[in-house]
Amino acid sequence: MTQLTVSIEDASMLDQIRQAIGLLRGVTSVTLKRQTKTGMDRAIDDIKNGRVYEASSVEDLIQQCKA
């Protein structure tokens, strides 16, 4: 059996794409494997979205966490 991997960025279209692939002649099954983000991927997303903080010292960091 030969496998084809399709990467989809927009998850909102996932169900329609899955159904369309299933309608193709010769396709015996369509399985879904969701890729989970690693810690590094989540950290990069935080930086891109501006979820970063600065502290001048450990005490300053602790005060920011309490606030």
All heavy atoms as TSV, in Angstrom:
chain	resi	resn	atom	element	x	y	z
A	1	MET	N	N	0.847	-1.172	0.000
A	1	MET	CA	C	0.000	0.000	0.000
A	1	MET	C	C	0.898	1.243	0.000
A	1	MET	O	O	1.891	1.305	0.699
A	1	MET	CB	C	-0.904	0.003	1.236
A	1	MET	CG	C	-1.801	1.198	1.275
A	1	MET	SD	S	-2.815	1.414	2.749
A	1	MET	CE	C	-3.557	-0.161	2.977
A	2	THR	N	N	0.541	2.239	-0.752
A	2	THR	CA	C	1.261	3.502	-0.826
A	2	THR	C	C	0.523	4.538	0.003
A	2	THR	O	O	-0.703	4.568	0.017
A	2	THR	CB	C	1.360	3.983	-2.285
A	2	THR	OG1	O	1.960	2.962	-3.057
A	2	THR	CG2	C	2.172	5.240	-2.398
A	3	GLN	N	N	1.292	5.389	0.693
A	3	GLN	CA	C	0.679	6.428	1.516
A	3	GLN	C	C	1.036	7.794	0.971
A	3	GLN	O	O	2.109	7.991	0.413
A	3	GLN	CB	C	1.169	6.322	2.959
A	3	GLN	CG	C	0.688	5.098	3.668
A	3	GLN	CD	C	1.133	5.099	5.125
A	3	GLN	OE1	O	1.962	5.891	5.545
A	3	GLN	NE2	N	0.556	4.207	5.902
A	4	LEU	N	N	0.136	8.732	1.160
A	4	LEU	CA	C	0.316	10.113	0.750
A	4	LEU	C	C	0.119	10.982	1.982
A	4	LEU	O	O	-0.885	10.845	2.682
A	4	LEU	CB	C	-0.706	10.481	-0.332
A	4	LEU	CG	C	-0.800	11.945	-0.732
A	4	LEU	CD1	C	0.479	12.354	-1.454
A	4	LEU	CD2	C	-1.997	12.152	-1.640
A	5	THR	N	N	1.049	11.878	2.258
A	5	THR	CA	C	0.936	12.779	3.397
A	5	THR	C	C	0.551	14.156	2.898
A	5	THR	O	O	1.197	14.707	2.008
A	5	THR	CB	C	2.273	12.857	4.163
A	5	THR	OG1	O	2.643	11.552	4.577
A	5	THR	CG2	C	2.150	13.767	5.361
A	6	VAL	N	N	-0.496	14.725	3.469
A	6	VAL	CA	C	-0.968	16.054	3.108
A	6	VAL	C	C	-0.906	16.919	4.355
A	6	VAL	O	O	-1.493	16.580	5.386
A	6	VAL	CB	C	-2.420	16.002	2.567
A	6	VAL	CG1	C	-2.918	17.392	2.240
A	6	VAL	CG2	C	-2.506	15.092	1.363
A	7	SER	N	N	-0.195	18.036	4.280
A	7	SER	CA	C	-0.114	18.976	5.402
A	7	SER	C	C	-1.125	20.088	5.184
A	7	SER	O	O	-1.173	20.687	4.114
A	7	SER	CB	C	1.288	19.560	5.517
A	7	SER	OG	O	2.229	18.544	5.741
A	8	ILE	N	N	-1.922	20.374	6.216
A	8	ILE	CA	C	-2.967	21.397	6.120
A	8	ILE	C	C	-2.730	22.425	7.206
A	8	ILE	O	O	-2.647	22.092	8.385
A	8	ILE	CB	C	-4.361	20.761	6.271
A	8	ILE	CG1	C	-4.570	19.740	5.163
A	8	ILE	CG2	C	-5.433	21.824	6.252
A	8	ILE	CD1	C	-5.792	18.900	5.334
A	9	GLU	N	N	-2.618	23.681	6.797
A	9	GLU	CA	C	-2.358	24.750	7.757
A	9	GLU	C	C	-3.649	25.278	8.383
A	9	GLU	O	O	-3.698	25.573	9.560
A	9	GLU	CB	C	-1.608	25.891	7.069
A	9	GLU	CG	C	-1.058	26.898	8.043
A	9	GLU	CD	C	-0.065	27.829	7.375
A	9	GLU	OE1	O	0.809	27.342	6.658
A	9	GLU	OE2	O	-0.200	29.032	7.584
A	10	ASP	N	N	-4.714	25.387	7.595
A	10	ASP	CA	C	-5.986	25.921	8.075
A	10	ASP	C	C	-6.867	24.767	8.546
A	10	ASP	O	O	-7.491	24.078	7.744
A	10	ASP	CB	C	-6.673	26.707	6.959
A	10	ASP	CG	C	-7.955	27.376	7.405
A	10	ASP	OD1	O	-8.278	27.326	8.607
A	10	ASP	OD2	O	-8.637	27.943	6.542
A	11	ALA	N	N	-6.921	24.542	9.849
A	11	ALA	CA	C	-7.645	23.405	10.408
A	11	ALA	C	C	-9.157	23.506	10.213
A	11	ALA	O	O	-9.856	22.501	10.303
A	11	ALA	CB	C	-7.327	23.265	11.892
A	12	SER	N	N	-9.671	24.690	9.910
A	12	SER	CA	C	-11.120	24.834	9.731
A	12	SER	C	C	-11.608	24.098	8.483
A	12	SER	O	O	-12.779	23.745	8.393
A	12	SER	CB	C	-11.506	26.316	9.649
A	12	SER	OG	O	-10.975	26.895	8.478
A	13	MET	N	N	-10.730	23.833	7.533
A	13	MET	CA	C	-11.096	23.147	6.296
A	13	MET	C	C	-10.863	21.642	6.388
A	13	MET	O	O	-11.120	20.915	5.443
A	13	MET	CB	C	-10.256	23.694	5.130
A	13	MET	CG	C	-10.401	25.166	4.879
A	13	MET	SD	S	-11.919	25.565	4.040
A	13	MET	CE	C	-11.741	24.654	2.533
A	14	LEU	N	N	-10.394	21.162	7.512
A	14	LEU	CA	C	-9.954	19.786	7.649
A	14	LEU	C	C	-11.036	18.765	7.300
A	14	LEU	O	O	-10.787	17.827	6.544
A	14	LEU	CB	C	-9.452	19.543	9.072
A	14	LEU	CG	C	-8.794	18.219	9.346
A	14	LEU	CD1	C	-7.558	18.064	8.485
A	14	LEU	CD2	C	-8.420	18.107	10.808
A	15	ASP	N	N	-12.238	18.935	7.813
A	15	ASP	CA	C	-13.303	17.957	7.559
A	15	ASP	C	C	-13.672	17.874	6.076
A	15	ASP	O	O	-13.835	16.779	5.531
A	15	ASP	CB	C	-14.546	18.278	8.388
A	15	ASP	CG	C	-14.353	17.969	9.859
A	15	ASP	OD1	O	-13.519	17.094	10.176
A	15	ASP	OD2	O	-15.014	18.613	10.688
A	16	GLN	N	N	-13.777	19.030	5.410
A	16	GLN	CA	C	-14.124	19.020	3.988
A	16	GLN	C	C	-13.014	18.372	3.145
A	16	GLN	O	O	-13.294	17.610	2.219
A	16	GLN	CB	C	-14.384	20.439	3.466
A	16	GLN	CG	C	-15.633	21.052	4.024
A	16	GLN	CD	C	-15.326	22.113	5.058
A	16	GLN	OE1	O	-14.206	22.266	5.507
A	16	GLN	NE2	N	-16.339	22.860	5.451
A	17	ILE	N	N	-11.774	18.674	3.474
A	17	ILE	CA	C	-10.651	18.092	2.727
A	17	ILE	C	C	-10.599	16.589	2.950
A	17	ILE	O	O	-10.382	15.814	2.014
A	17	ILE	CB	C	-9.334	18.775	3.133
A	17	ILE	CG1	C	-9.337	20.234	2.672
A	17	ILE	CG2	C	-8.133	18.028	2.564
A	17	ILE	CD1	C	-8.192	21.054	3.194
A	18	ARG	N	N	-10.830	16.170	4.174
A	18	ARG	CA	C	-10.830	14.736	4.493
A	18	ARG	C	C	-11.920	14.006	3.699
A	18	ARG	O	O	-11.698	12.928	3.149
A	18	ARG	CB	C	-11.028	14.565	5.988
A	18	ARG	CG	C	-10.889	13.175	6.472
A	18	ARG	CD	C	-10.985	13.147	7.975
A	18	ARG	NE	N	-10.870	11.787	8.452
A	18	ARG	CZ	C	-11.069	11.416	9.680
A	18	ARG	NH1	N	-11.375	12.315	10.590
A	18	ARG	NH2	N	-10.958	10.171	10.034
A	19	GLN	N	N	-13.107	14.589	3.637
A	19	GLN	CA	C	-14.197	13.977	2.883
A	19	GLN	C	C	-13.884	13.929	1.391
A	19	GLN	O	O	-14.152	12.934	0.720
A	19	GLN	CB	C	-15.497	14.745	3.116
A	19	GLN	CG	C	-16.076	14.552	4.494
A	19	GLN	CD	C	-17.287	15.435	4.735
A	19	GLN	OE1	O	-17.645	16.266	3.908
A	19	GLN	NE2	N	-17.918	15.263	5.897
A	20	ALA	N	N	-13.299	15.014	0.857
A	20	ALA	CA	C	-12.976	15.064	-0.566
A	20	ALA	C	C	-11.936	14.013	-0.928
A	20	ALA	O	O	-12.058	13.334	-1.956
A	20	ALA	CB	C	-12.467	16.461	-0.943
A	21	ILE	N	N	-10.936	13.836	-0.087
A	21	ILE	CA	C	-9.920	12.815	-0.353
A	21	ILE	C	C	-10.548	11.423	-0.307
A	21	ILE	O	O	-10.223	10.546	-1.104
A	21	ILE	CB	C	-8.746	12.944	0.635
A	21	ILE	CG1	C	-7.967	14.231	0.348
A	21	ILE	CG2	C	-7.830	11.736	0.558
A	21	ILE	CD1	C	-6.892	14.552	1.365
A	22	GLY	N	N	-11.473	11.222	0.607
A	22	GLY	CA	C	-12.146	9.928	0.709
A	22	GLY	C	C	-12.976	9.575	-0.506
A	22	GLY	O	O	-13.221	8.403	-0.788
A	23	LEU	N	N	-13.418	10.574	-1.271
A	23	LEU	CA	C	-14.222	10.338	-2.473
A	23	LEU	C	C	-13.384	9.936	-3.684
A	23	LEU	O	O	-13.930	9.470	-4.685
A	23	LEU	CB	C	-15.034	11.594	-2.816
A	23	LEU	CG	C	-16.119	11.983	-1.814
A	23	LEU	CD1	C	-16.735	13.320	-2.208
A	23	LEU	CD2	C	-17.177	10.901	-1.715
A	24	LEU	N	N	-12.073	10.134	-3.610
A	24	LEU	CA	C	-11.213	9.794	-4.751
A	24	LEU	C	C	-11.170	8.289	-4.972
A	24	LEU	O	O	-11.148	7.498	-4.026
A	24	LEU	CB	C	-9.793	10.315	-4.512
A	24	LEU	CG	C	-9.631	11.828	-4.449
A	24	LEU	CD1	C	-8.215	12.187	-4.039
A	24	LEU	CD2	C	-9.966	12.444	-5.805
A	25	ARG	N	N	-11.156	7.892	-6.223
A	25	ARG	CA	C	-11.095	6.479	-6.586
A	25	ARG	C	C	-9.753	5.904	-6.139
A	25	ARG	O	O	-8.707	6.496	-6.336
A	25	ARG	CB	C	-11.248	6.329	-8.087
A	25	ARG	CG	C	-11.357	4.910	-8.560
A	25	ARG	CD	C	-11.594	4.812	-10.028
A	25	ARG	NE	N	-11.389	6.114	-10.682
A	25	ARG	CZ	C	-11.221	6.276	-11.973
A	25	ARG	NH1	N	-11.233	5.252	-12.771
A	25	ARG	NH2	N	-11.046	7.460	-12.496
A	26	GLY	N	N	-9.766	4.757	-5.513
A	26	GLY	CA	C	-8.553	4.097	-5.077
A	26	GLY	C	C	-8.169	4.378	-3.640
A	26	GLY	O	O	-7.295	3.724	-3.091
A	27	VAL	N	N	-8.820	5.341	-3.001
A	27	VAL	CA	C	-8.516	5.650	-1.599
A	27	VAL	C	C	-9.276	4.664	-0.728
A	27	VAL	O	O	-10.501	4.555	-0.802
A	27	VAL	CB	C	-8.908	7.101	-1.250
A	27	VAL	CG1	C	-8.727	7.370	0.234
A	27	VAL	CG2	C	-8.094	8.084	-2.075
A	28	THR	N	N	-8.538	3.903	0.092
A	28	THR	CA	C	-9.176	2.897	0.934
A	28	THR	C	C	-9.466	3.397	2.335
A	28	THR	O	O	-10.393	2.933	2.983
A	28	THR	CB	C	-8.300	1.632	1.032
A	28	THR	OG1	O	-7.016	2.003	1.526
A	28	THR	CG2	C	-8.159	0.972	-0.327
A	29	SER	N	N	-8.671	4.353	2.817
A	29	SER	CA	C	-8.937	4.912	4.140
A	29	SER	C	C	-8.300	6.290	4.252
A	29	SER	O	O	-7.331	6.606	3.570
A	29	SER	CB	C	-8.384	4.003	5.246
A	29	SER	OG	O	-6.977	4.007	5.220
A	30	VAL	N	N	-8.879	7.105	5.103
A	30	VAL	CA	C	-8.345	8.437	5.389
A	30	VAL	C	C	-8.223	8.534	6.895
A	30	VAL	O	O	-9.212	8.416	7.615
A	30	VAL	CB	C	-9.281	9.553	4.859
A	30	VAL	CG1	C	-8.724	10.915	5.202
A	30	VAL	CG2	C	-9.492	9.419	3.368
A	31	THR	N	N	-6.995	8.710	7.381
A	31	THR	CA	C	-6.769	8.844	8.816
A	31	THR	C	C	-6.230	10.229	9.119
A	31	THR	O	O	-5.580	10.855	8.284
A	31	THR	CB	C	-5.777	7.784	9.337
A	31	THR	OG1	O	-4.557	7.909	8.620
A	31	THR	CG2	C	-6.322	6.390	9.167
A	32	LEU	N	N	-6.495	10.676	10.309
A	32	LEU	CA	C	-6.103	12.013	10.743
A	32	LEU	C	C	-5.056	11.892	11.840
A	32	LEU	O	O	-5.263	11.192	12.829
A	32	LEU	CB	C	-7.331	12.768	11.262
A	32	LEU	CG	C	-7.094	14.119	11.892
A	32	LEU	CD1	C	-6.521	15.082	10.860
A	32	LEU	CD2	C	-8.391	14.665	12.453
A	33	LYS	N	N	-3.947	12.562	11.655
A	33	LYS	CA	C	-2.893	12.596	12.669
A	33	LYS	C	C	-2.587	14.059	12.951
A	33	LYS	O	O	-2.027	14.760	12.118
A	33	LYS	CB	C	-1.636	11.880	12.163
A	33	LYS	CG	C	-0.497	11.915	13.140
A	33	LYS	CD	C	0.737	11.236	12.565
A	33	LYS	CE	C	1.937	11.505	13.428
A	33	LYS	NZ	N	3.180	11.062	12.789
A	34	ARG	N	N	-2.992	14.523	14.108
A	34	ARG	CA	C	-2.749	15.918	14.475
A	34	ARG	C	C	-1.336	16.047	15.030
A	34	ARG	O	O	-0.912	15.252	15.860
A	34	ARG	CB	C	-3.746	16.399	15.510
A	34	ARG	CG	C	-5.163	16.453	14.972
A	34	ARG	CD	C	-6.083	17.131	15.968
A	34	ARG	NE	N	-7.447	17.031	15.558
A	34	ARG	CZ	C	-8.078	17.963	14.849
A	34	ARG	NH1	N	-7.439	19.034	14.489
A	34	ARG	NH2	N	-9.332	17.797	14.504
A	35	GLN	N	N	-0.638	17.066	14.568
A	35	GLN	CA	C	0.714	17.307	15.024
A	35	GLN	C	C	0.661	18.233	16.231
A	35	GLN	O	O	0.044	19.292	16.191
A	35	GLN	CB	C	1.544	17.942	13.908
A	35	GLN	CG	C	2.980	18.109	14.256
A	35	GLN	CD	C	3.774	18.637	13.070
A	35	GLN	OE1	O	3.211	19.082	12.083
A	35	GLN	NE2	N	5.068	18.598	13.179
A	36	THR	N	N	1.295	17.809	17.314
A	36	THR	CA	C	1.319	18.636	18.511
A	36	THR	C	C	2.523	19.563	18.473
A	36	THR	O	O	3.560	19.237	17.904
A	36	THR	CB	C	1.379	17.762	19.777
A	36	THR	OG1	O	2.552	16.942	19.699
A	36	THR	CG2	C	0.158	16.871	19.895
A	37	LYS	N	N	2.376	20.718	19.075
A	37	LYS	CA	C	3.466	21.683	19.110
A	37	LYS	C	C	4.442	21.319	20.226
A	37	LYS	O	O	4.038	20.928	21.318
A	37	LYS	CB	C	2.930	23.089	19.362
A	37	LYS	CG	C	2.219	23.680	18.174
A	37	LYS	CD	C	1.912	25.129	18.410
A	37	LYS	CE	C	1.341	25.761	17.165
A	37	LYS	NZ	N	1.142	27.193	17.326
A	38	THR	N	N	5.705	21.488	19.932
A	38	THR	CA	C	6.726	21.263	20.949
A	38	THR	C	C	6.824	22.499	21.844
A	38	THR	O	O	6.242	23.549	21.538
A	38	THR	CB	C	8.098	21.023	20.293
A	38	THR	OG1	O	8.483	22.211	19.583
A	38	THR	CG2	C	8.059	19.832	19.335
A	39	GLY	N	N	7.553	22.380	22.925
A	39	GLY	CA	C	7.756	23.522	23.810
A	39	GLY	C	C	8.419	24.679	23.087
A	39	GLY	O	O	8.092	25.847	23.314
A	40	MET	N	N	9.344	24.355	22.197
A	40	MET	CA	C	10.026	25.400	21.429
A	40	MET	C	C	9.048	26.101	20.500
A	40	MET	O	O	9.085	27.336	20.371
A	40	MET	CB	C	11.175	24.793	20.622
A	40	MET	CG	C	11.947	25.813	19.811
A	40	MET	SD	S	12.738	27.070	20.813
A	40	MET	CE	C	14.146	26.176	21.384
A	41	ASP	N	N	8.142	25.360	19.862
A	41	ASP	CA	C	7.136	25.977	18.993
A	41	ASP	C	C	6.244	26.934	19.778
A	41	ASP	O	O	5.930	28.034	19.315
A	41	ASP	CB	C	6.268	24.912	18.317
A	41	ASP	CG	C	7.033	24.083	17.301
A	41	ASP	OD1	O	8.004	24.607	16.715
A	41	ASP	OD2	O	6.662	22.911	17.107
A	42	ARG	N	N	5.831	26.516	20.974
A	42	ARG	CA	C	4.988	27.385	21.811
A	42	ARG	C	C	5.755	28.628	22.252
A	42	ARG	O	O	5.198	29.727	22.311
A	42	ARG	CB	C	4.460	26.606	23.008
A	42	ARG	CG	C	3.426	25.546	22.619
A	42	ARG	CD	C	2.701	24.964	23.820
A	42	ARG	NE	N	3.575	24.459	24.844
A	42	ARG	CZ	C	4.035	23.211	24.931
A	42	ARG	NH1	N	3.667	22.322	24.032
A	42	ARG	NH2	N	4.830	22.838	25.909
A	43	ALA	N	N	7.046	28.474	22.561
A	43	ALA	CA	C	7.867	29.616	22.971
A	43	ALA	C	C	8.012	30.621	21.831
A	43	ALA	O	O	7.913	31.840	22.033
A	43	ALA	CB	C	9.231	29.141	23.442
A	44	ILE	N	N	8.215	30.119	20.618
A	44	ILE	CA	C	8.332	31.005	19.458
A	44	ILE	C	C	7.012	31.725	19.209
A	44	ILE	O	O	6.997	32.916	18.890
A	44	ILE	CB	C	8.790	30.216	18.220
A	44	ILE	CG1	C	10.247	29.764	18.424
A	44	ILE	CG2	C	8.646	31.040	16.939
A	44	ILE	CD1	C	10.751	28.792	17.382
A	45	ASP	N	N	5.885	31.036	19.391
A	45	ASP	CA	C	4.570	31.674	19.267
A	45	ASP	C	C	4.415	32.787	20.298
A	45	ASP	O	O	3.870	33.852	19.996
A	45	ASP	CB	C	3.447	30.657	19.439
A	45	ASP	CG	C	3.274	29.759	18.232
A	45	ASP	OD1	O	3.825	30.086	17.154
A	45	ASP	OD2	O	2.594	28.721	18.367
A	46	ASP	N	N	4.881	32.546	21.523
A	46	ASP	CA	C	4.820	33.576	22.567
A	46	ASP	C	C	5.591	34.825	22.141
A	46	ASP	O	O	5.108	35.955	22.291
A	46	ASP	CB	C	5.390	33.056	23.891
A	46	ASP	CG	C	4.451	32.100	24.594
A	46	ASP	OD1	O	3.243	32.085	24.254
A	46	ASP	OD2	O	4.911	31.376	25.495
A	47	ILE	N	N	6.780	34.636	21.604
A	47	ILE	CA	C	7.596	35.776	21.171
A	47	ILE	C	C	6.904	36.513	20.036
A	47	ILE	O	O	6.806	37.746	20.055
A	47	ILE	CB	C	8.998	35.303	20.738
A	47	ILE	CG1	C	9.766	34.781	21.950
A	47	ILE	CG2	C	9.767	36.420	20.056
A	47	ILE	CD1	C	11.042	34.047	21.621
A	48	LYS	N	N	6.390	35.788	19.048
A	48	LYS	CA	C	5.720	36.416	17.908
A	48	LYS	C	C	4.498	37.209	18.339
A	48	LYS	O	O	4.163	38.230	17.748
A	48	LYS	CB	C	5.303	35.366	16.886
A	48	LYS	CG	C	6.454	34.800	16.098
A	48	LYS	CD	C	5.967	33.741	15.117
A	48	LYS	CE	C	7.111	33.135	14.336
A	48	LYS	NZ	N	6.661	32.042	13.452
A	49	ASN	N	N	3.798	36.728	19.378
A	49	ASN	CA	C	2.568	37.382	19.839
A	49	ASN	C	C	2.809	38.376	20.961
A	49	ASN	O	O	1.862	38.880	21.567
A	49	ASN	CB	C	1.556	36.323	20.276
A	49	ASN	CG	C	1.060	35.515	19.096
A	49	ASN	OD1	O	0.669	36.087	18.091
A	49	ASN	ND2	N	1.085	34.200	19.205
A	50	GLY	N	N	4.074	38.650	21.265
A	50	GLY	CA	C	4.395	39.676	22.250
A	50	GLY	C	C	4.203	39.263	23.695
A	50	GLY	O	O	4.132	40.113	24.580
A	51	ARG	N	N	4.143	37.982	23.963
A	51	ARG	CA	C	3.972	37.527	25.347
A	51	ARG	C	C	5.346	37.300	25.983
A	51	ARG	O	O	5.724	36.184	26.325
A	51	ARG	CB	C	3.140	36.244	25.374
A	51	ARG	CG	C	1.702	36.454	24.913
A	51	ARG	CD	C	0.858	35.199	25.062
A	51	ARG	NE	N	1.340	34.092	24.267
A	51	ARG	CZ	C	0.830	33.706	23.106
A	51	ARG	NH1	N	-0.185	34.363	22.594
A	51	ARG	NH2	N	1.317	32.664	22.458
A	52	VAL	N	N	6.109	38.397	26.093
A	52	VAL	CA	C	7.436	38.355	26.709
A	52	VAL	C	C	7.498	39.414	27.806
A	52	VAL	O	O	6.798	40.421	27.750
A	52	VAL	CB	C	8.554	38.591	25.667
A	52	VAL	CG1	C	8.619	37.452	24.678
A	52	VAL	CG2	C	8.363	39.894	24.935
A	53	TYR	N	N	8.326	39.179	28.796
A	53	TYR	CA	C	8.429	40.081	29.938
A	53	TYR	C	C	9.899	40.327	30.248
A	53	TYR	O	O	10.750	39.486	29.979
A	53	TYR	CB	C	7.727	39.470	31.158
A	53	TYR	CG	C	6.285	39.127	30.869
A	53	TYR	CD1	C	5.936	37.841	30.464
A	53	TYR	CD2	C	5.288	40.081	30.948
A	53	TYR	CE1	C	4.622	37.526	30.171
A	53	TYR	CE2	C	3.975	39.779	30.654
A	53	TYR	CZ	C	3.646	38.488	30.267
A	53	TYR	OH	O	2.359	38.177	29.966
A	54	GLU	N	N	10.195	41.481	30.819
A	54	GLU	CA	C	11.554	41.813	31.215
A	54	GLU	C	C	11.559	42.168	32.685
A	54	GLU	O	O	10.609	42.750	33.210
A	54	GLU	CB	C	12.071	43.012	30.416
A	54	GLU	CG	C	12.322	42.695	28.962
A	54	GLU	CD	C	12.957	43.866	28.231
A	54	GLU	OE1	O	13.672	44.663	28.886
A	54	GLU	OE2	O	12.746	43.977	27.029
A	55	ALA	N	N	12.656	41.818	33.344
A	55	ALA	CA	C	12.843	42.165	34.748
A	55	ALA	C	C	14.289	42.565	34.950
A	55	ALA	O	O	15.199	41.987	34.350
A	55	ALA	CB	C	12.489	40.980	35.645
A	56	SER	N	N	14.498	43.572	35.794
A	56	SER	CA	C	15.861	44.051	36.026
A	56	SER	C	C	16.596	43.203	37.053
A	56	SER	O	O	17.817	43.223	37.114
A	56	SER	CB	C	15.839	45.515	36.472
A	56	SER	OG	O	15.063	45.640	37.651
A	57	SER	N	N	15.850	42.445	37.852
A	57	SER	CA	C	16.470	41.587	38.862
A	57	SER	C	C	15.490	40.476	39.235
A	57	SER	O	O	14.329	40.483	38.816
A	57	SER	CB	C	16.830	42.400	40.107
A	57	SER	OG	O	15.640	42.870	40.728
A	58	VAL	N	N	15.959	39.559	40.048
A	58	VAL	CA	C	15.095	38.467	40.504
A	58	VAL	C	C	13.953	39.033	41.348
A	58	VAL	O	O	12.801	38.608	41.229
A	58	VAL	CB	C	15.917	37.435	41.298
A	58	VAL	CG1	C	15.004	36.385	41.910
A	58	VAL	CG2	C	16.955	36.785	40.412
A	59	GLU	N	N	14.280	40.000	42.179
A	59	GLU	CA	C	13.243	40.620	43.019
A	59	GLU	C	C	12.172	41.294	42.163
A	59	GLU	O	O	10.979	41.199	42.456
A	59	GLU	CB	C	13.873	41.633	43.986
A	59	GLU	CG	C	14.703	41.007	45.083
A	59	GLU	CD	C	16.118	40.643	44.619
A	59	GLU	OE1	O	16.562	41.146	43.547
A	59	GLU	OE2	O	16.766	39.840	45.301
A	60	ASP	N	N	12.608	41.970	41.098
A	60	ASP	CA	C	11.670	42.630	40.179
A	60	ASP	C	C	10.773	41.576	39.514
A	60	ASP	O	O	9.565	41.779	39.378
A	60	ASP	CB	C	12.431	43.426	39.130
A	60	ASP	CG	C	11.517	44.216	38.188
A	60	ASP	OD1	O	10.399	44.564	38.606
A	60	ASP	OD2	O	11.930	44.435	37.041
A	61	LEU	N	N	11.366	40.451	39.120
A	61	LEU	CA	C	10.590	39.360	38.508
A	61	LEU	C	C	9.535	38.837	39.473
A	61	LEU	O	O	8.384	38.631	39.102
A	61	LEU	CB	C	11.523	38.245	38.059
A	61	LEU	CG	C	10.852	36.995	37.481
A	61	LEU	CD1	C	10.120	37.336	36.201
A	61	LEU	CD2	C	11.879	35.913	37.227
A	62	ILE	N	N	9.931	38.608	40.707
A	62	ILE	CA	C	8.994	38.110	41.715
A	62	ILE	C	C	7.853	39.109	41.929
A	62	ILE	O	O	6.685	38.722	42.022
A	62	ILE	CB	C	9.725	37.783	43.032
A	62	ILE	CG1	C	10.662	36.605	42.789
A	62	ILE	CG2	C	8.734	37.485	44.158
A	62	ILE	CD1	C	11.613	36.314	43.942
A	63	GLN	N	N	8.171	40.394	41.971
A	63	GLN	CA	C	7.131	41.412	42.153
A	63	GLN	C	C	6.161	41.424	40.968
A	63	GLN	O	O	4.958	41.574	41.145
A	63	GLN	CB	C	7.764	42.807	42.320
A	63	GLN	CG	C	8.464	43.001	43.641
A	63	GLN	CD	C	7.494	42.945	44.815
A	63	GLN	OE1	O	6.671	42.035	44.935
A	63	GLN	NE2	N	7.593	43.920	45.700
A	64	GLN	N	N	6.689	41.248	39.759
A	64	GLN	CA	C	5.825	41.209	38.577
A	64	GLN	C	C	4.908	39.986	38.616
A	64	GLN	O	O	3.746	40.065	38.189
A	64	GLN	CB	C	6.669	41.180	37.302
A	64	GLN	CG	C	7.363	42.485	36.983
A	64	GLN	CD	C	8.128	42.398	35.683
A	64	GLN	OE1	O	7.743	41.683	34.760
A	64	GLN	NE2	N	9.235	43.148	35.603
A	65	CYS	N	N	5.415	38.868	39.123
A	65	CYS	CA	C	4.597	37.653	39.204
A	65	CYS	C	C	3.488	37.803	40.224
A	65	CYS	O	O	2.406	37.240	40.041
A	65	CYS	CB	C	5.480	36.449	39.565
A	65	CYS	SG	S	6.605	35.976	38.235
A	66	LYS	N	N	3.761	38.518	41.288
A	66	LYS	CA	C	2.747	38.724	42.339
A	66	LYS	C	C	1.656	39.678	41.882
A	66	LYS	O	O	0.522	39.563	42.331
A	66	LYS	CB	C	3.397	39.258	43.610
A	66	LYS	CG	C	4.238	38.245	44.319
A	66	LYS	CD	C	4.826	38.840	45.594
A	66	LYS	CE	C	5.647	37.827	46.352
A	66	LYS	NZ	N	6.235	38.438	47.570
A	67	ALA	N	N	1.996	40.601	41.010
A	67	ALA	CA	C	1.033	41.627	40.593
A	67	ALA	C	C	0.023	41.109	39.619
A	67	ALA	O	O	0.010	40.134	39.039
A	67	ALA	CB	C	1.778	42.797	39.965
